[in-house]
Amino acid sequence: MTDISKEAVAPPRSFLSQDAIQLFYRLLAALLICAVLAVLSDSFLSLGNILNVLRQASLTFFIASGLTLVVLTAGLDLSVGANVALSACIAGTVIHKTGSPALGILTGLACGGIVGLLNGIMVTALRIPSFIATYGMLWVLNGLTYWYMAGETLHGFPAGFRQIGSGYLFGLPIPVYLLLVFLGIGTLFAQRTIWGQEIYAIGANPVAARLSGIPVARRLLLVYAVSGTMAGLASIIFLSRLNSAEADIGESLTLPAIAAVLIGGTSLFGGVGTVFGTFIGALILTLVLNGMNLLSVSANWQPLVTGIIVILAVWLDVKTRRRAQ
Amino acid sequence: MREATVVSQPNPLQRIPGVAIVLVLLIALFSTIAPGFLSVANLSNVLVQSTILTMLALPMTLIIMTEGLDLSMGAVLTLTSLCVAIISLATHSMLLGLGAGLLVGTAFGFANGWLVAIVGIPPFVATLGTLGMAQGLSLIVSDGQSVVGIPHSVRDIYSATLLGVPVPIVMALVTYAAFHGLLYHTRFGTYIFALGGNREALRYAGLSPNRLLIAVYAIGGAMAGIAGLLMTARMNSGHPTAGLGLEFDAIAAVAVGGTSFERGNGWLLGTVLGVLSVGVLRNGLNLISLPSSVQVASVGVLVIVALFLDGLRSRA
């Protein structure tokens, strides 16, 4: 009873400002990490390193932005990393066989999208909990990729294609432009379209969403397909930046993407969060990992630190929710 | 027979066909297409190779019965296996190695339970975080290298026999007996059914669901510690990626075995049949020389099909 009246009295306005405060804290945290790293390491503030951080953050962001939409519906997509690996290997093969980067890019995006759609079908039509369905998908994709590649490495792609991941335009890496474009599209889609608002509604209260006439299953399908397609996009960037593809490239990508979404303030319980927050989250995570790298901490420490960050971020989420109740 | 069941269950006979049919079909399939599958040597090989998975899948059954999940089990197994290797190498004592593995495993299980019960983090994310931590620690303590030169006392565990039965199988049987007793014949077992079925009832009965939940996850961690000893003995070394992904086989075995992810009822014997199904599937695909990648993918398909059928049954 009280809950309903509270929501009726205080509509989106307070929600938005609270969101803004949360984002402000996260920006502050990112700046603080920058300040600490600038003091600790001489090379942190060099132009080369900053561009490198942005480029790395953009890769995490592509995967994490699609994932944000899934998490907004109170779901999870654990298959994104494995999806990147399979899409990269298939796109790479197509480029090698046909010599056409455009065809390769389309195949990569389509492969990612189809995997996402299959996830969506498992969650909606088969009603399997999303974390189990996508976890099963993770291993199916891993198996397929290793089988398909049979230990081979694809490398050597056309120079024009490699520009996508490693090229510069007016002094900025091309992935950074793509990041800005998708940040804009993602934010507009989530905040300013009816479909975006429906996704928030599904996450906040699926029953109410269904009763108010939102086609829940179709929106969920869309969300998982978008997450898969963004993984496909990430696979193209990955392929063109590394100029090679192997079956195991996806294994270290899922946890950072989930970490970026959670640090960015998107709640695992659905309905709360923004794509912009995920961008900040990707930036914070990349800064931490980049800082460890600059301070010559062994790369072996990265999974440990990412794991701790994931847990701390969810802890914060749980605490904020409890206080709000 | 199962007085301990708190949740009213559908006729358990309805479930027996599911996993048993899967197992029989798989055995029938591979005895026709895989030469040598039905030999005594191969079948006993399947049994011995299934022991580590049994020791993970049984506690995973309890965890899933509480509507939880432990994604960290494979990574924790890797870490405890390394601990067993490193400590037994340093002290030449199998027991000290096992102790170290048990300690580290239980600590991780305890942390999982604490994050899930007290902090209130959804199990699949909490254990995904600890998965990263255990994987990272494995890389750090081993520096990414294999630990070799394990003492004979550890190595012999995998190959020794007791009254003609391989020791790993004896360990798996003892584990099954312990879990069967715990779940169906103690009060603690009754509470585990209630944790998934009706947590409020526990609270009204004056019990702390949180402490019970922590205990269930801690048991999972401890079992990963014991399985770590078997893992090290089997590989005759400790390797920083040895057990990664094994939690998936465990989840597959539990799902195929008919334990439900949503209604708080579990079936230990079903889990064992599920473990054997996964073992037969992997062994059979191996015999017809399909690579391990295809095995992984087919286990994934097995899980999705099992969950789909589970969903169908719950709606029927």
Contacts between the chains, C-beta under 8 A, distances in Angstrom:
chain1	res1	chain2	res2	distance
A	76	B	124	7.0
A	76	B	125	7.5
A	78	B	128	7.7
A	122	B	304	6.5
A	122	B	308	8.0
A	126	B	304	7.7
A	126	B	307	7.4
A	126	B	308	4.8
A	126	B	311	6.1
A	127	B	311	4.8
A	127	B	315	8.0
A	128	B	304	6.9
A	128	B	307	4.7
A	128	B	308	6.7
A	128	B	311	6.4
A	129	B	261	6.3
A	129	B	262	7.7
A	131	B	69	7.4
A	131	B	124	4.4
A	132	B	69	7.7
A	132	B	251	7.6
A	132	B	255	7.9
A	132	B	261	6.6
A	132	B	303	7.5
A	132	B	307	6.3
A	133	B	304	6.9
A	133	B	307	7.4
A	135	B	71	7.4
A	135	B	124	7.9
A	135	B	248	7.1
A	135	B	251	7.6
A	136	B	300	4.8
A	136	B	301	7.9
A	136	B	303	4.5
A	136	B	304	4.7
A	136	B	307	7.5
A	137	B	300	7.0
A	137	B	304	7.8
A	138	B	300	7.6
A	139	B	245	7.1
A	139	B	248	5.4
A	139	B	296	5.2
A	139	B	297	6.9
A	139	B	299	6.5
A	139	B	300	3.9
A	139	B	303	8.0
A	140	B	296	7.9
A	140	B	297	4.9
A	140	B	300	3.6
A	140	B	301	6.2
A	140	B	304	7.6
A	141	B	297	8.0
A	142	B	293	7.3
A	142	B	296	5.8
A	142	B	297	7.4
A	143	B	293	4.6
A	143	B	294	6.0
A	143	B	295	7.2
A	143	B	296	3.7
A	143	B	297	2.7
A	143	B	298	7.3
A	143	B	300	6.4
A	144	B	293	7.4
A	144	B	297	5.5
A	145	B	293	7.5
A	146	B	291	7.1
A	146	B	292	7.8
A	146	B	293	3.4
A	146	B	296	7.4
A	147	B	291	5.9
A	147	B	293	4.0
A	147	B	294	5.3
A	147	B	297	6.9
A	150	B	291	7.3
A	247	B	293	7.9
A	255	B	128	7.0
A	255	B	131	7.9
A	255	B	132	5.1
A	258	B	125	7.6
A	258	B	128	7.0
A	262	B	125	7.8
A	268	B	122	5.9
A	268	B	125	6.0
A	298	B	140	7.6
A	300	B	136	6.8
A	300	B	139	3.8
A	300	B	140	5.2
A	300	B	143	7.1
A	300	B	144	6.0
A	301	B	136	6.2
A	301	B	139	7.9
A	301	B	140	6.4
A	302	B	136	7.0
A	303	B	132	4.5
A	303	B	133	7.4
A	303	B	135	4.6
A	303	B	136	3.7
A	303	B	139	6.9
A	304	B	132	6.7
A	304	B	133	5.2
A	304	B	135	7.7
A	304	B	136	2.7
A	304	B	137	6.0
A	304	B	139	8.0
A	304	B	140	6.8
A	305	B	136	7.1
A	306	B	132	5.2
A	306	B	136	7.8
A	307	B	128	7.8
A	307	B	129	4.6
A	307	B	130	6.5
A	307	B	131	6.8
A	307	B	132	2.7
A	307	B	133	3.9
A	307	B	134	7.9
A	307	B	135	7.6
A	307	B	136	6.3
A	308	B	129	7.2
A	308	B	132	7.8
A	308	B	133	6.3
A	310	B	125	6.9
A	310	B	128	6.6
A	310	B	129	4.1
A	310	B	132	6.6
A	311	B	115	6.5
A	311	B	121	7.0
A	311	B	126	6.7
A	311	B	129	3.8
A	311	B	130	7.4
A	311	B	133	8.0
A	314	B	121	4.8
A	314	B	122	7.7
A	314	B	125	5.5
A	314	B	126	7.2
A	314	B	129	7.4
A	315	B	119	5.7
A	315	B	121	6.7
A	318	B	119	6.2
A	318	B	120	4.8
A	318	B	121	6.1
A	322	B	120	7.6
